[in-house]
Amino acid sequence: MTTSWSDRLQNAADLPANMDGLAMKKYRREAYHRLPQMLDILGYINLGTRRHAKSPPQLCNPGAFHWSWVFVNRSLAMEKIKCFGFDMDYTLAVYKSPEYESLGFDLTVERLVSIGYPHELLNFVYDPAFPTRGLVFDTLYGNLLKVDAYGNLLVCAHGFNFMRGPETREHYPNKFIQRDDTERFHILNTLFNLPETYLLACLIDFFTNCDRYTSCETGFKDGDLFMSFRSMFQDVRDAVDWVHYKGSLKEKTLENLEKYVVKDAKLPLLLSRMNEVGKVFLATNSDYKYTDKIMTYLFDFPHGPKPGNAHRPWQSYFDLILVDARKPIFFGEGTVLRQVDTVTGKLKIGTYTGPLQHGIVYSGGSSDTICDLLGAKGKDILYIGDHIFGDILKSKKRQGWRTFLVIPELAQELHVWTDKSALFEELQSLDIFLAELYKHLDSSSNERPDISSIQRRIKKVTHDMDMCYGMMGSLFRSGSRQTLFASQVMRYADLYAASFINLLYYPFSYLFRAAHVLPLLFLVFVQMPHESTVEHTHVDINEKESPMATRNRTSVDFKDSDYKRHQLTRSISEIKPPNLFPQTPQEITHCHDEDDDEEEEEEEEEEEEE
């Protein structure tokens, strides 16, 4: 007699926690054989979503170079693009991680100490394994929140403490926030925000655990003095701004460009090819002096676009150069357009009203100014940047520009996606097992299958998968739920990739075509283009060729305090903070995939013990 699938699954629930035996492999194999029958209604998805990404035509084995792919949210015909626009910071000039974030973190800490914060803070060292982009800081309760597009809480951390369900519900009874309340909730979306994000966690953990301070619901007390989380956030934000605009961040970066800035010999080649088919412009918020030194370094090669070509100054690759853009204001009313004296770096008096002149550097202006000078309308322009709000959202909503979002972290995300294929496969198998338990049940059934063992295993596998990315998990999702950052990428970026250099591998006549997405996708978790097209196949990576080499949240062991102290270049306090660095969570930091069953299970277990 053949054993039913329900019986087999019930037996599977009794397997050891690691579930790596022959029995588990047999169930997994059978589940995959039955998958087309179980989910035949979704068969079109695997075919359709393959168009979500465009593997580079010039790569003979594109699967081995998935970080060189360009991913598609909305179809874009490259032959219709007449102008290519670039941001500079974190786009043309990619800052090395964690070196650049560490520099910004150290300088910000020093600034806070100089205005009265405790000297013990100087012991902290930036840990890239903790923060990720897209977190929301709650200025009322001092929590770092990972949320989805609708404001549902995915992960909640107070300092270095990852809060559990009951603790989270004390502040957020519905595990939901009103993202529109921008006075209270601040989204930390940019790569420049990473040191700020980690510093907020350090400060809150320090004051929470330091005996000199008393923790309150909305801040800390020191005798008659009260410091709210809101005021602390504002102090950090002011310190960050001071470091960027008045401090020595830019000076120290320029003193050691090789340490802090990625230099790619393919940059001149790509821009020269763009020049052949359209116009190229630069619009950066940085001032001219800093821009000139950074760009000079990026184009500092003994040859031009190709070996054998004469060297060209960086300005020759652009039809229009605009500094001090003040994005996102730049995409609205803008500022006065002025001309820069490239010898002194000072601005010339008066508003520039003349035609576009090659070699002239402009300051200020607006996106309308660019369209007028280049003789282009909105959809003629493909703008390439790293800032969802400042570069992508505003240029898309206010001008209708086509958008290409640079996401440096994508290289590591894809690496985990392929390298940890066993975890993804097991999670998919467990989902199938779970579905099979309910296969023959309907609304008339009183049977309640025991899914507790499978749920525990799902949580264990999900946690292992999350920690492969970093303590806060993936940039794009938490378990099966997409993050706010992921939803913004899909909504506002027509194309996205780990680097804009990936365009080098596509002809300028290329059609980036997005897949047709139907409502049936509600039956499985919605995948982003890079998730639906890159297969779970292990790929050996040459880190010298991969952008992942400069942005990896788990590649260095920063848990060694001696290593951290060795990295310090400033004088430090002899009195250490209670916790110098966060501890990697040992269990899953969220339970939204099980709709909070974790809390109910814990209560049931306590009742059984009694």
C-alpha positions in Angstrom: 0.0 0.0 0.0 1.3 3.4 -0.9 1.9 5.8 1.9 -0.1 9.0 1.5 1.6 12.3 1.2 0.0 13.5 4.4 1.4 10.5 6.3 4.8 11.1 4.8 4.8 14.7 5.8 3.7 13.9 9.3 6.7 11.5 9.5 8.9 14.2 8.0 7.9 16.4 10.9 9.7 14.0 13.2 13.0 14.2 11.4 16.1 15.7 13.2 16.4 19.5 13.2 19.0 19.4 10.4 16.8 17.3 8.1 19.7 16.3 6.0 19.1 12.6 5.9 18.2 10.3 3.0 14.5 10.6 4.0 14.6 14.3 3.7 16.3 14.1 0.3 13.8 11.6 -0.9 10.9 13.8 0.1 12.5 16.8 -1.5 13.1 14.9 -4.7 9.5 13.7 -4.9 8.3 17.2 -4.1 10.1 18.7 -7.1 8.8 15.9 -9.4 5.3 16.8 -8.3 5.8 20.6 -8.4 4.6 21.0 -12.0 1.4 19.2 -11.2 0.8 21.1 -8.0 1.5 24.5 -9.4 0.8 24.1 -13.1 -1.4 27.2 -13.1 1.8 29.1 -12.4 3.8 27.5 -15.2 3.9 30.7 -17.2 5.9 32.5 -14.5 9.1 30.6 -15.0 9.0 31.3 -18.7 7.8 34.9 -18.5 10.0 36.1 -15.8 13.1 35.1 -17.7 12.6 38.4 -19.6 13.0 40.3 -16.3 16.7 40.3 -16.7 18.9 40.8 -19.7 22.1 38.7 -19.6 24.9 40.5 -21.5 25.0 39.4 -25.1 28.8 39.6 -25.2 29.2 37.2 -22.3 29.5 33.6 -23.5 28.5 32.3 -20.1 26.4 35.0 -18.5 25.3 32.8 -15.6 28.9 32.9 -14.4 28.9 36.7 -14.4 25.5 37.5 -12.9 26.8 40.7 -11.3 27.2 42.0 -14.9 23.5 41.7 -15.7 21.1 44.5 -16.0 17.6 43.8 -14.5 14.4 45.2 -15.9 11.3 46.6 -14.2 9.9 48.4 -17.2 10.8 47.9 -20.9 13.3 50.3 -22.3 14.5 50.6 -25.9 18.1 51.8 -25.7 18.0 53.2 -29.3 15.4 55.8 -28.2 17.8 57.2 -25.5 19.4 60.4 -26.7 21.1 61.5 -23.5 22.8 59.7 -20.7 22.9 61.4 -17.3 25.1 60.5 -14.3 25.3 61.2 -10.7 28.9 61.1 -9.3 29.0 60.0 -5.7 28.4 56.2 -5.4 27.6 56.1 -9.2 30.6 57.2 -11.2 32.7 57.3 -8.1 32.0 54.1 -6.0 33.4 54.4 -2.5 35.0 51.4 -1.1 33.2 49.6 1.7 33.8 49.4 4.6 36.7 51.8 4.4 34.7 54.8 3.4 31.8 54.2 5.8 34.4 53.6 8.6 35.9 57.0 7.9 32.6 58.8 8.0 31.6 56.9 11.2 34.8 57.9 13.0 34.6 61.5 12.0 30.9 61.7 13.1 31.7 60.1 16.5 34.5 62.6 17.0 32.2 65.5 16.2 29.6 64.2 18.7 32.2 63.9 21.4 33.4 67.5 20.6 29.9 68.8 21.3 29.6 67.0 24.6 28.8 63.3 24.1 30.6 60.8 26.3 34.2 60.0 25.4 33.5 56.3 25.7 31.8 56.5 22.2 35.3 56.8 20.7 35.7 53.1 21.3 33.1 52.2 18.8 34.2 51.0 15.3 32.0 50.7 12.3 30.7 47.2 11.8 29.4 46.6 8.2 27.6 43.4 9.3 24.9 45.3 11.2 23.3 48.1 9.1 21.6 47.9 5.8 19.9 50.5 3.7 16.2 51.3 3.8 15.8 51.1 7.6 13.4 53.5 9.3 14.3 55.3 12.5 11.5 55.9 15.0 12.4 59.2 16.7 9.8 58.6 19.4 11.0 55.2 20.7 14.5 55.1 19.3 14.0 51.9 17.3 15.5 50.9 13.9 12.7 49.3 11.9 12.8 47.2 8.8 9.4 47.6 7.1 7.6 46.6 4.0 6.0 48.9 1.4 2.8 49.3 3.6 4.5 50.0 6.9 4.2 46.5 8.4 7.1 45.8 10.7 9.6 43.1 9.6 12.5 43.5 12.0 12.8 45.8 15.0 16.0 46.6 16.9 16.6 48.9 19.9 20.3 49.5 19.9 22.0 46.2 19.4 19.0 44.3 20.8 16.7 42.6 18.3 13.2 42.9 19.8 10.9 39.9 20.0 7.2 39.8 19.3 5.7 40.8 22.7 8.4 43.5 23.2 7.7 44.9 19.8 3.9 45.0 20.4 4.4 47.2 23.5 5.4 50.1 21.1 3.6 48.9 18.0 0.5 47.0 19.0 -0.5 46.3 15.4 3.2 45.8 14.2 2.5 48.6 11.8 3.7 52.2 11.4 2.3 55.2 9.5 5.2 55.9 7.1 3.5 59.2 6.1 4.4 60.5 9.5 7.8 61.9 8.4 8.2 64.0 11.5 8.5 60.8 13.5 9.8 58.2 11.1 12.9 58.9 9.0 13.9 56.6 6.2 17.7 55.9 6.0 17.8 55.1 2.3 21.2 56.1 1.0 24.7 54.6 1.2 25.8 57.7 3.0 23.2 56.8 5.7 25.0 53.5 6.6 27.4 55.0 9.2 24.6 57.1 10.6 22.4 54.0 10.9 25.0 52.1 12.8 25.9 55.1 15.0 22.3 55.5 16.1 22.3 51.8 17.2 25.6 52.4 19.1 24.3 55.4 20.9 21.1 53.9 22.0 22.8 50.7 23.1 25.4 52.7 25.0 22.9 54.8 26.9 20.6 51.9 27.5 23.3 49.8 29.2 25.4 52.5 30.9 24.8 52.8 34.6 25.0 56.6 34.6 21.8 56.9 32.6 18.2 56.0 33.3 16.2 54.6 30.4 12.8 56.2 29.7 10.2 55.3 27.1 11.2 58.1 24.8 14.8 58.8 25.8 17.3 58.8 28.7 17.8 60.8 31.9 21.0 61.9 33.6 20.0 63.5 36.8 17.8 66.5 35.9 18.8 66.3 32.2 16.6 64.5 29.7 17.7 63.5 26.2 15.0 62.3 23.9 15.6 60.0 21.0 14.4 62.8 18.7 17.1 65.2 20.0 19.7 62.4 19.7 18.7 61.7 16.1 18.9 65.4 15.3 22.4 65.7 16.9 23.6 62.7 14.8 22.0 64.2 11.6 23.7 67.6 12.3 27.0 65.9 13.0 26.8 64.0 9.7 26.0 67.2 7.8 28.9 69.0 9.6 31.3 66.2 8.6 30.2 66.3 5.0 30.1 70.0 4.5 32.5 71.6 7.1 34.5 68.7 8.4 37.4 66.8 7.0 35.6 63.9 5.2 36.3 65.1 1.7 39.8 66.2 2.6 40.7 62.8 4.0 39.1 61.1 1.0 41.2 63.1 -1.4 44.4 62.4 0.6 44.0 58.7 0.0 41.9 58.2 -3.1 43.2 54.7 -3.7 42.0 53.6 -0.3 38.5 55.0 -0.6 37.5 55.2 -4.3 37.1 52.3 -6.8 38.9 53.0 -10.1 37.6 51.1 -13.2 39.5 51.2 -16.5 36.3 50.4 -18.3 34.7 53.8 -17.4 36.4 55.9 -20.2 35.5 53.2 -22.7 31.8 53.1 -21.8 31.4 56.9 -21.8 33.2 57.3 -25.1 30.8 54.8 -26.6 27.9 56.7 -25.2 29.3 59.8 -26.7 29.1 58.1 -30.1 25.3 57.5 -29.9 24.1 60.4 -27.8 24.9 63.2 -25.3 26.4 62.6 -21.9 26.0 64.9 -18.9 27.0 64.9 -15.2 24.7 66.3 -12.5 26.2 66.1 -9.0 25.6 67.8 -5.7 29.3 68.0 -5.0 31.2 71.2 -5.5 33.6 71.7 -8.5 36.9 71.4 -6.6 35.9 68.0 -5.1 34.3 66.8 -8.3 37.4 67.7 -10.4 39.8 65.8 -8.1 37.6 62.8 -7.9 36.9 62.7 -11.7 40.6 63.3 -12.5 41.4 60.2 -10.4 38.8 58.1 -12.1 40.1 58.9 -15.6 43.8 58.9 -14.6 45.0 56.2 -17.1 48.0 56.4 -19.4 45.7 56.0 -22.4 42.3 57.1 -23.5 39.1 55.0 -23.9 41.3 52.1 -25.3 45.0 51.2 -25.1 46.7 53.1 -27.9 44.4 56.1 -27.7 45.7 59.3 -26.4 44.8 60.3 -22.9 41.8 62.7 -22.6 40.9 64.9 -19.7 37.7 63.8 -17.9 35.8 66.9 -19.0 36.0 65.8 -22.7 33.7 62.8 -22.0 30.8 65.0 -21.1 28.7 67.4 -23.2 27.4 69.1 -20.0 28.9 69.2 -16.5 26.7 70.5 -13.7 27.9 70.7 -10.0 26.2 72.0 -6.9 22.9 70.6 -8.3 21.2 70.4 -4.9 19.1 67.4 -5.8 16.2 66.7 -5.2 15.4 70.5 -5.5 17.1 70.3 -8.8 14.2 68.2 -10.2 11.7 70.9 -9.2 12.2 74.7 -9.0 16.0 74.3 -9.0 18.4 77.1 -8.3 20.1 79.9 -10.3 22.3 78.5 -13.2 25.8 80.0 -12.9 29.1 79.4 -14.6 32.1 78.0 -12.7 35.6 79.5 -13.1 37.5 76.2 -13.5 40.8 77.8 -12.5 39.7 79.2 -9.1 36.7 77.0 -8.5 34.6 80.1 -7.8 31.3 81.0 -9.3 31.0 83.8 -11.9 28.6 86.6 -11.1 25.2 86.5 -12.7 22.8 83.9 -14.2 24.1 82.0 -17.2 21.7 82.6 -20.2 23.8 81.5 -23.2 23.8 78.3 -25.2 25.4 75.0 -24.3 29.2 75.3 -24.6 31.4 72.2 -24.5 34.0 72.4 -21.7 32.1 74.9 -19.6 31.2 73.8 -16.1 27.9 75.0 -14.7 26.6 75.3 -11.1 23.0 74.9 -9.9 20.2 75.0 -12.4 17.4 72.5 -12.7 16.3 69.4 -14.7 14.4 71.8 -17.0 17.7 73.6 -17.7 19.3 70.4 -18.7 16.5 69.5 -21.1 16.8 73.0 -22.7 20.5 73.0 -23.0 20.6 69.5 -24.5 17.5 69.9 -26.6 15.9 66.8 -25.1 12.6 65.9 -23.6 12.0 63.7 -20.5 11.9 60.2 -22.0 14.9 60.9 -24.2 17.1 60.9 -21.1 18.3 57.9 -19.1 19.5 59.1 -15.7 21.8 56.8 -13.8 22.2 57.3 -10.0 22.3 55.5 -6.6 19.9 57.6 -4.6 16.3 56.3 -4.8 14.8 59.6 -3.6 17.3 62.2 -4.8 18.1 60.6 -8.2 15.5 58.1 -9.2 12.1 59.0 -7.7 12.2 62.7 -8.4 13.6 62.4 -11.9 10.9 59.8 -12.7 7.9 61.6 -11.1 8.7 65.2 -12.0 10.4 64.9 -15.4 9.5 61.5 -16.7 13.2 60.6 -17.2 14.0 57.0 -17.7 15.9 55.7 -14.7 18.8 53.3 -14.0 19.4 52.6 -10.3 22.9 51.6 -9.2 22.7 49.2 -6.2 26.3 48.1 -5.2 24.9 45.7 -2.6 23.3 43.7 -5.4 26.5 41.9 -6.1 26.6 40.4 -2.7 22.8 39.7 -2.8 23.3 37.7 -6.0 26.3 35.9 -4.5 24.2 34.7 -1.5 21.3 33.9 -3.9 23.6 31.5 -5.8 26.0 30.3 -3.2 23.4 29.3 -0.6 21.2 27.5 -3.1 20.7 24.6 -0.6 18.9 26.8 1.8 16.6 28.3 -0.8 15.8 24.8 -2.1 15.1 23.4 1.3 12.8 26.4 2.1 10.9 25.8 -1.1 10.6 22.1 -0.3 9.3 22.9 3.2 6.7 25.2 1.6 5.5 22.4 -0.6 5.4 20.0 2.3 3.3 22.5 4.2 0.9 22.9 1.3 0.5 19.1 1.0 -0.7 18.8 4.6 -3.7 20.9 3.6 -4.2 19.4 0.1 -7.4 17.4 0.8 -8.9 19.8 3.3 -11.6 22.4 2.7 -13.9 24.6 4.7 -15.9 21.6 6.0 -12.8 20.0 7.5 -12.3 20.0 11.3 -8.9 18.4 11.0 -6.0 20.6 12.1 -2.6 19.2 10.8 0.3 19.5 13.1 2.6 21.9 11.4 4.7 23.0 14.4 7.8 21.0 13.4 7.8 22.2 9.9 7.3 25.8 11.1 10.3 25.5 13.4 12.4 24.2 10.6 11.2 27.0 8.3 12.2 29.6 10.9 15.7 27.9 11.3 16.3 27.9 7.5 15.0 31.4 7.1 17.3 32.7 9.9 20.3 31.0 8.4 19.5 32.6 5.1 19.0 36.0 6.6 22.3 35.9 8.4 24.1 35.2 5.1 23.4 38.8 4.2 24.1 40.5 7.5 22.4 41.0 10.9 19.5 42.9 9.4 19.1 40.3 6.6 18.7 41.0 2.9 18.4 44.5 1.5 15.4 43.4 -0.5 13.4 41.1 1.7 12.8 39.6 5.2 11.7 36.0 4.9 9.1 36.0 2.1 8.2 39.7 2.5 9.7 42.4 0.3 11.2 45.4 2.1 10.3 49.0 1.5 13.5 49.5 -0.3 12.6 46.6 -2.7 9.2 48.1 -3.4 10.7 51.5 -4.2 13.3 49.8 -6.6 10.5 48.1 -8.5 8.3 51.2 -8.6 10.8 53.8 -9.7 13.8 52.2 -11.3 13.2 51.2 -15.0 16.6 49.3 -14.9 18.9 48.4 -12.0 22.2 46.7 -11.6 25.2 46.4 -9.3 27.1 48.9 -11.5 26.2 51.1 -14.5 29.4 49.6 -16.1 27.2 46.6 -16.9 25.8 48.7 -19.8 29.1 48.1 -21.5 28.1 44.6 -22.4 24.9 45.6 -24.2 24.5 47.2 -27.7 22.9 50.6 -27.7 20.2 49.1 -30.0 19.2 46.7 -27.2 15.6 46.3 -26.0 15.3 45.7 -22.3 12.0 44.0 -22.1 10.0 43.4 -18.9 7.9 40.4 -18.3 4.1 40.5 -18.1 3.1 40.2 -14.5 -0.4 38.8 -13.8 -2.5 38.8 -10.6 -1.9 35.1 -10.2 1.4 36.0 -8.6 -0.4 36.2 -5.3 -0.1 32.5 -5.1 3.6 32.7 -4.5 5.8 35.4 -3.0 6.4 38.1 -5.6 10.0 38.0 -6.9 12.1 40.9 -8.1 13.7 40.6 -11.5 17.1 39.5 -10.2 15.4 36.8 -8.1 13.3 35.4 -10.9 16.1 35.2 -13.4 19.4 34.3 -11.6 19.4 30.6 -10.9 20.4 29.0 -7.6 23.7 27.7 -9.0 27.0 28.1 -7.1 29.5 30.2 -9.0 33.1 30.6 -8.1 33.9 34.3 -7.9 37.0 36.1 -8.7 36.7 39.0 -6.2 39.1 41.2 -8.2 36.6 41.1 -11.1 33.4 41.4 -9.0 32.1 44.6 -7.4 31.2 42.4 -4.4 34.8 42.7 -3.4 34.2 46.3 -2.3 30.9 45.8 -0.6 30.5 42.6 1.5 28.6 42.8 4.8 30.0 39.5 6.0 33.4 39.1 4.4 35.5 40.4 7.4 35.4 39.2 10.9 34.7 42.5 12.8 33.7 40.7 16.0 37.3 40.6 17.2 37.6 43.6 19.5 41.4 43.6 19.3 41.1 43.9 15.5 38.7 46.8 15.9 40.9 48.7 18.4 43.9 48.1 16.1 42.0 49.9 13.3 41.5 53.0 15.3 43.5 56.0 14.3 42.2 58.4 17.0 42.8 58.5 20.7 40.2 56.4 22.6 38.8 56.5 26.1 40.1 54.0 28.6 36.5 53.5 29.8 34.7 51.1 27.3 31.0 51.1 26.5 29.1 48.1 27.9 28.8 46.6 24.5 31.5 47.4 21.9 29.7 45.7 19.0 26.4 43.9 18.3 26.1 40.1 18.6 24.9 38.1 15.7 21.3 37.0 16.4 21.1 33.3 17.2 17.4 32.9 16.2 15.1 34.4 13.7 14.4 38.1 14.2 10.9 38.1 12.7 7.9 35.9 12.6 5.6 37.7 10.1 5.7 34.7 7.7 3.8 32.6 10.3 1.5 35.5 11.3 2.8 35.6 14.8 2.2 31.9 15.6 5.5 32.0 17.5 4.0 33.8 20.4 1.0 31.4 20.6 3.4 28.4 20.4 5.5 29.8 23.3 2.3 30.3 25.4 1.1 26.8 24.6 4.5 25.3 25.6 4.5 27.1 28.9 1.0 25.8 29.7 2.0 22.3 28.8 5.0 22.5 31.2 2.8 23.8 34.0 
